[in-house]
Amino acid sequence: MKRLSGGAQREAGLPISPSGFDLQAWRVVMNELRNIGRTLRQGFLIRAGLGSIVIKFSSKIISLVTVVVLANVLGASDFGVFVFIIALIGLLSMPAQLGLSNLVMKVTSAELVSRDWSAIKGVWRWSTRLSLASSSIIVLVAVAISVGFVESINDKLFYGFLVSLPLVFFVPLSNIRGGALRGLHLVNLGQFPEQIIRPGLFLVLVALSVLFGYESSVEAAIAMSVTAAAVAFVSGQFLLSRYTPNAVRSTKPDYSSWRSWLYAAIPLSLTEGASLIMANTDSVMLGMFSTSSAVGVYKIAVQGAVLIAFVMDALSMVVAPYFSKLHASDKKYELQKLVSYTCLASFVFALFAFLFFVIFGELLLEVLFASDFSFAYIPLLILSVSHLVSSWVGPVGVLLNMTGSHRVVLVAVASASILNVALNFVLIPAFSLEGAAWATGISLIYWKTFLWLASKRQLDINSSPSPLCSSLFSSR
């Protein structure tokens, strides 16, 4: 929308308030909002968006309740060991992830339009076999190294780590199934196994173990987590089998495009790997330089802070295919509107969640957790600020990935990961919990700022809600 100065508005006969509020712009925006609302109410996007938000919110709440129960049952020290092992498995599983879930989603969505059923079946099987091969190598190497250092490793850490290794298989395969379902435009079903079934079953198993008085241990908690992941994988496989188009089911797989798939998967895998580093390095390095109790306390802060960004995460999964479609159709204006509205929705929620933590965060920690976890408040606020800034910028990484700018995203996330490791190395020994929080927060803000600038430069798209705000107000 073209902005007019106050003088130009007067010459054009447009109403303008004494404060400089552009009434004509306001009417245009309101009309656009009403038109978009009518379209969305009749279409898929609003249903998928609301469903995705409900699934994401439910997942976060389930995970938070699980953390509350597990932290109180295990205590800060053993809970820290559990968190350390899960974070370590997250780093080890990077080669098995290989960006395959996003690749499968992208290829499936594209080939669904062209009705190339053989290519869809081919990319599903190819990605599964590649993930299985990578996971097998990772597990064999991990077992060999663990056995070699068994005498110098704490028993809880050693046996808990061995029990957790099946996660290296289940999680990547489950994510691939989810990517296939999302590519078939079954966005909510694609999220359900990993976002609801896995954390929900884990919570049920933990609750049952407490209810029936079973001995709580790190190994038992890990075993329950693995069981939940296995059931989530089986559920995802069932859903994919149930909703696979008959044309895909009856055709032969076509692997002729495997080189292009691999080429496309490489930047996605590096980006995803760097993201996993960002998500898990702080917990792993905190366990290396500090105590297991500190890892447990820090997990509480992380678990709370991620609630701020859940709307952005939920919406990004819904709008990702539409980013690609609008960009391919050269509909820049519609793309800018979709990006801005997505960012605005996520930021408004993030702002309210942040203010809630500022006011009630310390009280919540006292009510929900034992005194050992009271030190999580300051790291919680630090991480919350970074997620608030991230929500203002919006899902810019998804935008750039879906519009062909994988290399820019790779550079941003790789450099942010290096910065994160360096800051953790410097700040954790000096400031412990707060140091880990500052390292992660600074890295996240750097990462999102880098991508925001890249989006403006390469796509001429402002990924923040600023265009919406500036369309409502203009100078005289």
Order of alpha helices (4+ residues) and beta strands (2+ residues): alpha-alpha-alpha-alpha-alpha-alpha-alpha-alpha-alpha-alpha-alpha-alpha-alpha-alpha-alpha-alpha-alpha-alpha-alpha-alpha
